[in-house]
Every structure is written in structure tokens, then in C-alpha cells.
Amino acid sequence: MARKRGFVGRQLVRIRRLLLISVLVAVVFSVGLVSAFRWIDPPWSAVMLQRLAGEGGPQHQHWVPLDAIDPELALAVVAAEDQRFPQHWGFDTHEIVASIESHLDGKPLRGASTISQQVARNLFLWQGRSWLRKGLEVWFTGLIEALWPKRRILEMYLNFAEMGERTFGAGAASERFFGRSPDKLGRQRAALLAAVLPNPRLMRVDKPSDYVRQRRDWIARQMRNLGGIAYLDKVFAAQ
């Protein structure tokens, strides 16, 4: 019996050691990957690969440097998705608290994801809901905020956000929907692209519903309220 307990004990020690090694490898790998992507432009995102595997059809995206994207689009996505993007460290605690309070008052729980969180999900994780995925989202968001400047986070978002069916990023979306390069969008087109971001498969740029048009106009007003593209100076100053 003592020999059996000793064998079980040794096996448990081996399992704990393997688990510890696995966690350390995962941590080192994720830190290295996020660090590398500060300088290297990834050819695709995890969401694009998941869609490719599930749908079998091509996913349209091509990399465009931030300097070659109309700043009106950069401002539009900040106005639409994350107006405290220059100030927060990856998680907008104000929006999180407001969402919880609203839910306690009986209203549906609304999302409070920041641009940084969306980049973490799109680039590194899979679609779906689970505690594992949420925990990894927190981890990758923290790494992104620690290792990338805000300018790089916004550049990643504008290149991998889904803006239409099988259409990811400003380059592919501006060419598909407007027949022009992403540096020549203008405020209204930029606001329209940002308007569909919550659900680009139901909200369409090419056939905007009344709701999408109303949201486009609201985003355009928010862009003016933020002070126009000069607001982006705060984003680029937040290193």
C-alpha cells in the first residue's frame, strides 16, 4: 500500500511539473508573439483563420499602414467604439461600472469592450463565449497595452476589424464598398464603416438600414464633439 501511495505521489509531482512547464511555455510564447507583432505586421488574424476553416471561402484583407488610412476613419472608430481609448489601460472601468449598474436596473447587459480588447480577441483568440476565452482576453489585452503604443493598437484594429462579410480591415472595406483607397474616405464614409462594427454581418455598408444611417450620423456628431482629427493627437501621445 505504501509503495502504491508513493507511486501515486510521484505521478502527481510529474503532472504538476508538466503543468507548470506548460504554463511557463505558454506565457513566454504569448509574450514573445505580442512583442514581435509590435514590429511585424501579421498576415492574418485568428478570427480570419477560424472563418476560413468554417466557411471555406476566402477572407479579404490586406495590410495598410496607419499613415495610409484616412484619419477620419481612425477618429470614427474611436468615436464609435471607445472614446476613452487614449486614457484607459485596456479596460474602461467607467463603462464596465455603467454597464453593470444598467443591468441591475433591469436593462440588458451591454458590451463594454475597448478597442484593445477587440484587438486581443480578433488577433489572438477564437469567437465564442467561455471563461477560458475571457481569461485569455484579459491576459492578451494586458500584454498589448504593456508592449504596444496606442498608435500600434489602433493600426491593428483598423487592419483586422470585420467591416463586412469576409471583409476585414480598412483597405479591403474601402475598396470593396466605395471603390477607393482607404486614405480618401472622408467623414461620412468613415462614419458609415464605423457604424456597422457592432455586427457587420447584419449591419451592411452597401445596403445601410435606417438604423445604420442614424448610427452613422450619431458617429459623425461624436467625431465633431471630440474636436475632429486633432483628437487623435491624444491617441498618438499615449505611449
Secondary structure as GFF3:
##gff-version 3
##sequence-region A 1 239
A	DSSP	alpha_helix	2	36	.	.	.	ID=ss1
A	DSSP	alpha_helix	46	55	.	.	.	ID=ss2
A	DSSP	three_ten_helix	66	68	.	.	.	ID=ss3
A	DSSP	alpha_helix	71	81	.	.	.	ID=ss4
A	DSSP	alpha_helix	93	104	.	.	.	ID=ss5
A	DSSP	alpha_helix	115	124	.	.	.	ID=ss6
A	DSSP	alpha_helix	131	147	.	.	.	ID=ss7
A	DSSP	alpha_helix	150	160	.	.	.	ID=ss8
A	DSSP	beta_strand	162	164	.	.	.	ID=ss9
A	DSSP	beta_strand	167	168	.	.	.	ID=ss10
A	DSSP	alpha_helix	169	178	.	.	.	ID=ss11
A	DSSP	alpha_helix	187	195	.	.	.	ID=ss12
A	DSSP	alpha_helix	210	225	.	.	.	ID=ss13
A	DSSP	three_ten_helix	228	231	.	.	.	ID=ss14
A	DSSP	alpha_helix	232	237	.	.	.	ID=ss15
###
